[in-house]
Amino acid sequence: MKRLELVDGAQVDAPSADTVRDAVGKLSASIEFVVLRETAGGFVQAAWGPPAGLTPGHFLLETAGEHVDGHVQAVVTNVDQLVGAFLGFLEDDRSWAEEHSWSRWTG
């Protein structure tokens, strides 16, 4: 089962594509972080700009699971790419992971 988790602690079990699209599209200074977790393992998450050590307009995309090798991260500047990553993870479509240049997560 998938679970959407928001920075304010709110959780949505088995979110719809529209719920995920809406949450990711609202990443900003007021909503800095969102994660979509597979309760059996794996996740995709994104953080907005300055809190993630990036300039405004940039996002840190992280993921782990069978679709990648370890816990990896990429910097993304296009919200549509973020939405695509989250929707791909939601729908168990691994192709989105090939669209990014990943580096090992440095935490």
C-alpha positions, 0 to 999 in steps of 0.5 A, spaced: 500 500 500 502 507 498 502 512 503 502 520 502 506 523 507 506 531 508 510 536 512 505 537 517 504 530 519 498 529 515 498 522 512 493 519 506 493 511 505 492 509 498 492 516 495 489 518 488 493 520 482 489 527 483 491 527 491 499 526 489 499 531 483 496 536 488 501 535 494 507 535 489 504 541 485 504 545 492 511 544 494 513 551 496 516 555 502 509 553 506 509 546 504 517 544 504 516 536 503 512 531 501 513 523 501 510 517 497 512 511 501 510 504 499 509 501 506 512 494 504 519 498 502 521 504 498 519 511 497 520 517 493 520 524 496 521 531 494 523 537 498 523 545 496 529 549 495 532 553 501 530 548 506 534 542 502 540 547 501 538 549 494 535 555 491 528 557 490 525 554 484 529 547 485 527 541 488 531 535 491 528 529 489 530 522 493 528 515 492 530 508 494 527 501 492 527 496 487 527 501 481 534 504 483 540 502 486 540 504 493 538 511 496 539 516 491 538 523 489 537 528 484 536 536 483 530 537 479 527 544 476 521 542 473 515 541 477 512 536 472 518 532 472 517 531 480 509 530 479 511 524 474 516 521 478 511 521 484 505 518 479 510 513 476 512 511 483 504 511 485 503 506 479 509 502 479 511 504 473 519 504 474 521 508 467 521 515 471 527 513 474 531 513 468 529 520 466 534 523 472 541 523 473 542 520 480 547 521 485 548 517 492 544 520 497 549 524 502 544 525 508 
